[in-house]
Amino acid sequence: MARHPRPVQRMHRAARVEDAFHAFRGRRALKRGYLPTVLSYSGYGTTEWIRVLGRVVLARDPRPGSRAERTNRKREESVRGWRSFVSVPFSDVDVTVEVDGSTHTVRPDRGGVVDTVIPVTLEPGTHWVSLRAGHSGQVATAPVQVVASDASFGVISDVDDTVMVTALPRPLLAAWNTFVVDEHARVPTPGMSVLLERLASSHPGAPMVYLSTGAWNVAPAVTRFLSRNLFPPGALLLTDWGPTHDRWFRSGREHKERSLRRLVREFPGVKWLLVGDDGQHDEAIYAEFAREHPENVTAVAIRQLSNTESVLAGGGPKAEKHTQTSGVPWVYGADGADLLAQLVALGIRV
C-alpha cells in the first residue's frame, strides 16, 4: 500500500506576517551596514552535553569619533527597556560555537534565538563558550555551568515579582516597567539575593536556573540586574514573544511547564527547590509539578506579594497554603529573610 506523505503544517498567518516584517527590516538594516551579532547567554549542562543559548540580531558599531561612540558608555549605564525590543532579529546566518577546542555550526530559529545542545566531554564547573555569527562577526562569550553527575540539589527561581519587583501582569504598569523604566531603577525583592546566594554557597556546584515568562529581548538587562544586585549566577530561561506556528502568542505558563519537565529529564537525580510568588501562576504550576514529580522537589518557597503589589499584579486575596498531599513542603513569606528562616526550620541547608 502506497504511503501518502504527511501534510506539512501551515504556519499561522500571524507568524507569516511577523516573518515578512522581520525580513523587510533585515533587508533594510543590511543595506545600512548592520551586521549579524550574537548576544550570548549563560547555559548549563552535564559532563556529556551542554545547552548553549543566545540570540542573533543585526547591529552596527558606532563610527570612530562619532557622537554615538562618545556616548556609548552613558547609554549602557542608562538602558531603557524599549531599546531591547526594537532590535532586528536575524536567522539567515550560521552561528559557530566553540567550546573546549571543538567547533560546531548551528542555526538560529525564526526569532534569531540560538538554543542548542552540543555533545562535550567536560569536567564539572564553569566553562566558557564562544559564539560567532557568520565569518566576520564579533565573538561573544558566555559561561556554562557543567553539573556533576552526582548532584542532588538545585534551585529554580522565577524572576518577575520574585527576585525583581515588576508588578506583572497588569498591562499598563507592566508596559511602563518593561519599556520605560531605567533598568537601574528596578527594585530587587528584599532578602532574595541573600537567600539564593546562601543556597548556592551551601550547595557548591548545584544548578541555578532563573525561569521567567519574559522575552529574550530583555535577557541582557535581566542578567545585568542579577549581577548588580549580587544574585548568584545561573542560566536564564526566557521565551520568544510573538506568534508561533499555530497561535497568535506564546503561552508563558506553557513555557514554564515545558521547561520544568525538561529539567527533570536532563537532571533526573536532582531535587529542586522551586522559588516563585503568588502574583501569577507560580503556585498552580509548582503544585502540579510537585504532584507529578514529588521525588524531584525538595520544597516550594512562595514569596507573598504585599496587599498593594497583589492588587497591582491583578491578584485577589492571598492563596491558602497548599496541603502537603504530595509530601512536598511549602513555605510562604513576604521576603527572602522570611523564606530563609522557614527553609532552615525544614532542615534544608541554607
C-alpha positions as CSV (number, residue, x, y, z in Angstrom):
1,M,0.0,0.0,0.0
2,A,1.4,3.4,-1.0
3,R,2.1,5.8,1.8
4,H,0.9,9.3,1.5
5,P,3.4,12.0,2.7
6,R,2.4,13.7,5.9
7,P,0.9,17.1,5.2
8,V,3.1,20.0,6.1
9,Q,1.7,22.1,8.9
10,R,0.8,25.5,7.6
11,M,2.3,28.3,9.7
12,H,-0.1,30.6,11.4
13,R,-1.0,33.8,9.5
14,A,0.3,36.0,12.3
15,A,3.7,34.1,12.2
16,R,3.9,34.6,8.4
17,V,3.2,38.3,8.8
18,E,5.9,38.6,11.6
19,D,8.4,36.7,9.4
20,A,7.8,39.0,6.5
21,F,8.1,42.1,8.7
22,H,11.4,40.9,10.2
23,A,12.7,40.0,6.7
24,F,11.8,43.6,5.5
25,R,13.6,45.1,8.5
26,G,16.5,42.8,8.0
27,R,17.0,43.8,4.3
28,R,16.9,47.5,5.3
29,A,19.3,47.0,8.1
30,L,21.8,45.1,6.0
31,K,21.7,47.8,3.3
32,R,22.6,50.3,6.1
33,G,25.6,48.4,7.1
34,Y,24.3,46.4,10.0
35,L,25.9,43.0,10.6
36,P,24.7,39.8,12.4
37,T,25.7,40.0,16.0
38,V,25.4,37.3,18.7
39,L,24.1,38.1,22.2
40,S,25.3,35.2,24.3
41,Y,23.5,34.0,27.5
42,S,24.5,31.7,30.3
43,G,23.9,28.0,29.7
44,Y,24.1,24.7,31.6
45,G,24.8,21.1,31.0
46,T,26.4,17.9,32.2
47,T,29.8,16.3,31.7
48,E,28.5,14.9,28.4
49,W,26.4,17.7,26.9
50,I,25.8,21.5,27.3
51,R,22.9,23.7,26.4
52,V,24.1,26.8,24.5
53,L,21.8,29.9,24.5
54,G,22.0,33.1,22.6
55,R,20.3,35.4,20.1
56,V,21.3,36.9,16.8
57,V,20.4,40.5,16.0
58,L,21.5,43.0,13.4
59,A,23.7,45.7,14.9
60,R,26.2,48.3,13.7
61,D,29.2,49.6,15.6
62,P,29.4,53.3,16.0
63,R,31.8,55.1,13.7
64,P,35.1,56.1,15.4
65,G,34.9,59.6,16.8
66,S,31.1,59.8,16.4
67,R,28.7,61.1,19.0
68,A,27.3,57.5,19.3
69,E,30.8,56.2,20.3
70,R,31.4,59.1,22.7
71,T,28.1,58.5,24.5
72,N,28.2,54.7,24.3
73,R,29.1,54.2,27.9
74,K,26.4,56.6,29.1
75,R,23.8,54.7,27.1
76,E,25.0,51.4,28.6
77,E,24.7,52.8,32.1
78,S,21.1,54.0,31.5
79,V,19.3,51.5,29.4
80,R,15.6,51.9,28.8
81,G,13.7,48.7,28.3
82,W,12.1,49.7,25.0
83,R,15.5,49.7,23.2
84,S,15.8,45.9,23.6
85,F,12.5,45.4,21.8
86,V,13.4,47.4,18.6
87,S,16.5,45.2,17.7
88,V,16.2,43.3,14.4
89,P,16.4,39.5,15.0
90,F,18.2,37.6,12.2
91,S,18.1,33.9,11.4
92,D,19.6,33.6,8.0
93,V,23.2,33.0,9.2
94,D,25.3,30.2,10.6
95,V,26.5,30.5,14.1
96,T,29.8,29.0,15.1
97,V,30.0,27.7,18.6
98,E,33.4,26.8,20.1
99,V,33.9,25.0,23.4
100,D,37.0,23.3,24.7
101,G,38.7,23.4,21.4
102,S,35.8,21.8,19.4
103,T,33.7,23.8,16.9
104,H,30.1,23.3,16.0
105,T,27.8,25.1,13.5
106,V,24.2,25.8,14.4
107,R,21.4,27.8,13.0
108,P,19.1,30.3,14.9
109,D,15.4,29.8,14.9
110,R,13.0,32.2,13.1
111,G,13.3,34.6,16.0
112,G,17.1,34.7,15.9
113,V,17.3,32.5,19.1
114,V,20.1,30.0,19.4
115,D,19.0,27.2,21.7
116,T,21.0,24.0,21.0
117,V,22.5,21.0,22.8
118,I,26.1,20.2,22.0
119,P,27.9,16.9,22.9
120,V,31.0,17.5,25.0
121,T,33.4,15.9,27.5
122,L,33.9,18.4,30.3
123,E,34.6,18.4,34.0
124,P,32.1,19.8,36.4
125,G,32.4,23.6,37.0
126,T,32.1,26.7,34.9
127,H,33.3,26.6,31.3
128,W,33.1,29.3,28.6
129,V,31.8,29.0,25.1
130,S,32.3,31.4,22.3
131,L,29.7,32.2,19.6
132,R,30.2,34.0,16.2
133,A,27.6,34.8,13.6
134,G,29.0,34.3,10.1
135,H,32.7,34.7,9.3
136,S,33.3,38.3,10.2
137,G,31.1,38.9,13.2
138,Q,32.4,39.7,16.7
139,V,32.9,36.8,19.1
140,A,30.6,36.7,22.1
141,T,31.4,34.5,25.1
142,A,29.1,33.0,27.8
143,P,29.6,30.9,30.9
144,V,28.1,27.4,31.0
145,Q,27.6,25.6,34.3
146,V,28.5,21.9,34.0
147,V,26.7,19.9,36.7
148,A,28.3,16.9,38.3
149,S,26.6,13.5,37.7
150,D,26.1,13.1,41.5
151,A,24.4,16.5,42.0
152,S,21.3,16.1,44.1
153,F,20.1,19.6,44.8
154,G,19.2,22.6,42.5
155,V,17.3,25.8,42.6
156,I,14.7,27.1,40.0
157,S,13.6,30.7,40.7
158,D,11.1,32.9,39.0
159,V,12.2,36.4,38.1
160,D,9.2,38.8,37.9
161,D,8.0,39.8,41.4
162,T,10.2,37.1,42.9
163,V,13.7,38.5,42.6
164,M,12.6,41.7,40.9
165,V,9.6,43.9,41.7
166,T,7.7,44.4,38.4
167,A,4.0,44.2,39.4
168,L,3.1,42.0,36.4
169,P,0.8,41.2,34.7
170,R,-1.3,44.4,35.0
171,P,-0.9,45.6,31.3
172,L,-0.3,49.4,31.7
173,L,2.1,49.1,34.7
174,A,3.9,46.1,33.2
175,A,4.4,48.1,30.0
176,W,5.7,51.1,31.9
177,N,8.2,48.9,33.9
178,T,9.3,47.0,30.8
179,F,9.6,49.7,28.2
180,V,10.2,52.9,30.0
181,V,11.8,52.5,33.4
182,D,15.6,52.7,33.5
183,E,16.9,49.3,34.4
184,H,18.9,50.8,37.3
185,A,15.5,51.9,38.8
186,R,14.3,48.3,39.0
187,V,13.9,47.2,42.6
188,P,15.2,43.9,43.9
189,T,12.9,42.0,46.2
190,P,14.3,42.4,49.8
191,G,16.3,39.5,51.0
192,M,16.0,37.3,47.9
193,S,19.6,37.8,46.7
194,V,20.8,36.7,50.2
195,L,18.6,33.7,50.2
196,L,19.7,32.5,46.7
197,E,23.3,33.3,47.4
198,R,23.2,31.3,50.7
199,L,21.6,28.4,48.8
200,A,24.3,28.5,46.2
201,S,27.1,28.7,48.8
202,S,25.7,25.9,50.8
203,H,25.4,23.6,47.8
204,P,28.5,24.1,45.7
205,G,28.0,23.0,42.1
206,A,24.2,22.9,42.4
207,P,22.4,24.0,39.2
208,M,20.9,27.5,39.5
209,V,18.2,28.4,37.0
210,Y,16.2,31.6,36.6
211,L,12.9,30.7,34.8
212,S,10.8,33.5,33.5
213,T,8.0,34.2,31.1
214,G,9.9,37.3,29.9
215,A,11.1,37.7,26.3
216,W,14.7,37.0,25.2
217,N,14.9,40.7,24.3
218,V,15.3,41.6,28.0
219,A,17.9,38.9,28.8
220,P,20.9,41.3,28.8
221,A,19.1,43.7,31.1
222,V,17.9,40.9,33.5
223,T,21.5,39.5,33.5
224,R,22.9,42.8,34.5
225,F,20.2,43.3,37.1
226,L,21.0,39.9,38.7
227,S,24.8,40.6,38.7
228,R,24.4,44.2,40.0
229,N,22.2,43.1,42.9
230,L,24.5,40.2,43.9
231,F,22.3,37.3,42.9
232,P,24.3,34.1,42.2
233,P,25.0,33.4,38.5
234,G,22.8,30.9,36.7
235,A,21.1,30.0,33.4
236,L,18.3,32.3,32.3
237,L,15.4,30.6,30.5
238,L,13.2,33.1,28.8
239,T,10.8,32.8,25.8
240,D,10.3,34.4,22.4
241,W,7.3,36.6,22.4
242,G,5.1,36.8,19.4
243,P,3.2,34.3,17.1
244,T,4.0,30.6,16.9
245,H,3.3,28.2,14.1
246,D,-0.2,27.6,15.4
247,R,-1.3,30.5,17.7
248,W,-1.2,34.3,18.0
249,F,1.1,34.4,21.1
250,R,3.2,32.0,23.0
251,S,1.9,30.8,26.4
252,G,4.1,31.9,29.3
253,R,2.6,29.2,31.5
254,E,3.3,26.5,28.9
255,H,6.9,27.8,28.6
256,K,7.4,27.3,32.4
257,E,5.7,23.9,32.5
258,R,7.7,22.7,29.5
259,S,11.0,24.0,31.0
260,L,10.3,22.2,34.3
261,R,9.7,18.9,32.6
262,R,12.8,19.3,30.5
263,L,15.0,20.0,33.6
264,V,13.6,16.8,35.2
265,R,14.6,14.8,32.1
266,E,18.0,16.3,31.9
267,F,18.8,16.0,35.7
268,P,16.8,13.1,37.0
269,G,18.8,12.8,40.2
270,V,18.3,16.4,41.2
271,K,15.7,17.5,43.8
272,W,14.7,21.1,43.0
273,L,13.8,24.0,45.4
274,L,11.2,25.9,43.5
275,V,11.0,29.6,44.2
276,G,8.2,31.8,43.0
277,D,5.5,34.3,44.0
278,D,1.7,34.3,44.5
279,G,1.0,37.1,42.0
280,Q,0.8,35.0,38.8
281,H,0.7,31.3,38.1
282,D,3.7,30.0,40.0
283,E,1.6,28.3,42.7
284,A,-0.5,26.4,40.3
285,I,2.5,25.4,38.1
286,Y,4.6,24.3,41.0
287,A,1.7,22.5,42.6
288,E,1.1,20.4,39.5
289,F,4.8,19.8,39.0
290,A,5.1,18.6,42.7
291,R,2.2,16.2,42.3
292,E,3.7,14.7,39.1
293,H,7.3,14.6,40.3
294,P,7.4,14.6,44.2
295,E,10.7,12.8,44.1
296,N,12.3,15.7,42.2
297,V,11.1,18.5,44.5
298,T,12.8,19.4,47.8
299,A,10.4,22.2,48.7
300,V,8.4,25.1,47.3
301,A,9.1,28.6,48.5
302,I,6.5,31.3,47.6
303,R,7.1,35.0,48.1
304,Q,3.8,36.6,49.1
305,L,3.1,39.9,47.5
306,S,2.1,42.8,49.7
307,N,-1.6,43.9,49.5
308,T,-0.6,46.8,47.2
309,E,1.5,44.5,44.9
310,S,-1.2,41.9,44.9
311,V,-3.7,44.4,43.6
312,L,-1.2,45.8,41.0
313,A,-0.4,42.3,39.8
314,G,-4.1,41.6,39.2
315,G,-4.3,39.1,42.0
316,G,-7.0,38.7,44.6
317,P,-6.7,37.6,48.2
318,K,-3.6,35.6,49.1
319,A,-3.9,32.0,48.3
320,E,-4.3,29.5,51.1
321,K,-1.4,27.4,51.9
322,H,-1.2,24.1,50.0
323,T,-1.6,20.9,51.8
324,Q,1.2,18.5,51.7
325,T,-0.6,15.8,50.0
326,S,2.3,15.2,47.7
327,G,4.8,15.1,50.6
328,V,6.5,18.3,49.3
329,P,6.6,21.0,51.9
330,W,5.5,24.6,51.1
331,V,6.7,27.8,52.7
332,Y,5.3,31.3,52.3
333,G,7.0,34.6,53.2
334,A,6.9,38.3,52.5
335,D,10.6,38.4,51.6
336,G,13.8,36.4,51.3
337,A,14.6,36.6,55.0
338,D,11.3,35.1,56.0
339,L,11.6,32.3,53.4
340,L,15.2,31.6,54.5
341,A,14.1,31.2,58.2
342,Q,11.3,28.7,57.2
343,L,13.6,26.7,54.9
344,V,16.1,26.4,57.8
345,A,13.3,25.2,60.0
346,L,12.5,22.5,57.4
347,G,16.1,21.3,57.7
348,I,17.2,22.5,54.3
349,R,20.9,23.5,54.3
350,V,21.0,27.3,53.7
